[in-house]
Amino acid sequence: MQVRRDWVVEAVDAGTMQVFRAEWKLIVLITSIRLLNG
């Protein structure tokens, strides 16, 4: 059970990091557009 739970935690962490990176790129893109337009 311990190994299985660790695998789930690692999978969730990996998914969270992918979402975080996507949001970070989106934030940078929006900020850049605002700076260029503003």
N, CA, C and O of each residue as an XYZ file, in Angstrom:
152
protein
N       0.835     -1.213      0.000
C       0.000      0.000      0.000
C       0.867      1.260      0.000
O       0.543      2.247     -0.661
N       1.969      1.217      0.746
C       2.822      2.403      0.843
C       3.397      2.770     -0.524
O       3.372      3.932     -0.929
N       3.922      1.752     -1.235
C       4.507      2.023     -2.550
C       3.433      2.547     -3.495
O       3.669      3.482     -4.260
N       2.256      1.939     -3.436
C       1.169      2.356     -4.313
C       0.768      3.804     -4.024
O       0.524      4.586     -4.943
N       0.704      4.146     -2.748
C       0.322      5.507     -2.378
C       1.399      6.506     -2.833
O       1.075      7.593     -3.312
N       2.657      6.140     -2.684
C       3.736      7.020     -3.135
C       3.639      7.256     -4.642
O       3.871      8.367     -5.118
N       3.295      6.202     -5.390
C       3.181      6.350     -6.846
C       2.066      7.329     -7.194
O       2.203      8.147     -8.103
N       0.951      7.234     -6.450
C      -0.171      8.154     -6.694
C       0.248      9.586     -6.382
O      -0.060     10.510     -7.134
N       0.950      9.761     -5.272
C       1.405     11.101     -4.893
C       2.330     11.671     -5.959
O       2.220     12.844     -6.314
N       3.237     10.851     -6.471
C       4.159     11.328     -7.504
C       3.398     11.706     -8.769
O       3.711     12.709     -9.411
N       2.398     10.902     -9.127
C       1.605     11.196    -10.332
C       0.845     12.509    -10.152
O       0.780     13.326    -11.070
N       0.276     12.707     -8.971
C      -0.459     13.954     -8.694
C       0.492     15.141     -8.722
O       0.163     16.186     -9.285
N       1.674     14.990     -8.116
C       2.649     16.081     -8.116
C       3.061     16.431     -9.544
O       3.184     17.610     -9.876
N       3.274     15.438    -10.381
C       3.668     15.686    -11.770
C       2.557     16.431    -12.501
O       2.825     17.375    -13.244
N       1.317     16.011    -12.294
C       0.189     16.682    -12.938
C       0.059     18.121    -12.462
O      -0.223     19.026    -13.248
N       0.269     18.321    -11.158
C       0.176     19.675    -10.603
C       1.256     20.569    -11.197
O       0.995     21.731    -11.510
N       2.464     20.042    -11.354
C       3.550     20.836    -11.920
C       3.248     21.210    -13.362
O       3.535     22.332    -13.778
N       2.667     20.282    -14.141
C       2.332     20.594    -15.536
C       1.296     21.707    -15.603
O       1.398     22.613    -16.430
N       0.294     21.633    -14.721
C      -0.733     22.678    -14.693
C      -0.114     24.005    -14.277
O      -0.425     25.048    -14.851
N       0.770     23.961    -13.266
C       1.406     25.178    -12.776
C       2.237     25.827    -13.880
O       2.208     27.046    -14.048
N       2.980     25.008    -14.634
C       3.802     25.553    -15.722
C       2.922     26.172    -16.792
O       3.250     27.231    -17.327
N       1.806     25.523    -17.112
C       0.895     26.063    -18.132
C       0.320     27.402    -17.668
O       0.242     28.351    -18.449
N      -0.085     27.479    -16.393
C      -0.625     28.729    -15.863
C       0.449     29.803    -15.850
O       0.176     30.960    -16.171
N       1.675     29.429    -15.479
C       2.778     30.396    -15.427
C       3.038     30.977    -16.815
O       3.218     32.187    -16.957
N       3.058     30.115    -17.847
C       3.268     30.603    -19.214
C       2.136     31.537    -19.616
O       2.365     32.553    -20.272
N       0.902     31.188    -19.218
C      -0.253     32.023    -19.560
C      -0.151     33.380    -18.879
O      -0.439     34.409    -19.490
N       0.261     33.384    -17.603
C       0.418     34.648    -16.862
C       1.483     35.516    -17.522
O       1.289     36.719    -17.696
N       2.602     34.911    -17.886
C       3.682     35.673    -18.530
C       3.205     36.239    -19.863
O       3.502     37.384    -20.201
N       2.465     35.432    -20.615
C       1.964     35.883    -21.916
C       1.017     37.061    -21.747
O       1.139     38.061    -22.454
N       0.074     36.953    -20.816
C      -0.889     38.039    -20.592
C      -0.177     39.301    -20.123
O      -0.491     40.404    -20.570
N       0.788     39.131    -19.215
C       1.529     40.286    -18.710
C       2.300     40.962    -19.837
O       2.337     42.191    -19.909
N       2.912     40.183    -20.709
C       3.667     40.744    -21.830
C       2.748     41.515    -22.764
O       3.097     42.602    -23.226
N       1.582     40.961    -23.043
C       0.621     41.636    -23.937
C       0.170     42.957    -23.310
O       0.070     43.974    -23.996
N      -0.099     42.934    -22.009
C      -0.535     44.163    -21.336
C       0.557     45.218    -21.382
O       0.271     46.394    -21.606
N       1.814     44.811    -21.171
C       2.920     45.762    -21.195
C       3.086     46.339    -22.603
O       3.341     47.533    -22.757
N       2.944     45.503    -23.616
C       3.097     45.975    -24.993
C       1.951     46.911    -25.376
O       2.164     47.907    -26.067
N       0.750     46.595    -24.931
C      -0.413     47.420    -25.279
C      -0.499     48.667    -24.405
O      -1.003     49.703    -24.839
N       0.000     48.563    -23.158
C      -0.143     49.674    -22.221
C       0.938     50.708    -22.361
O       0.942     51.701    -21.633
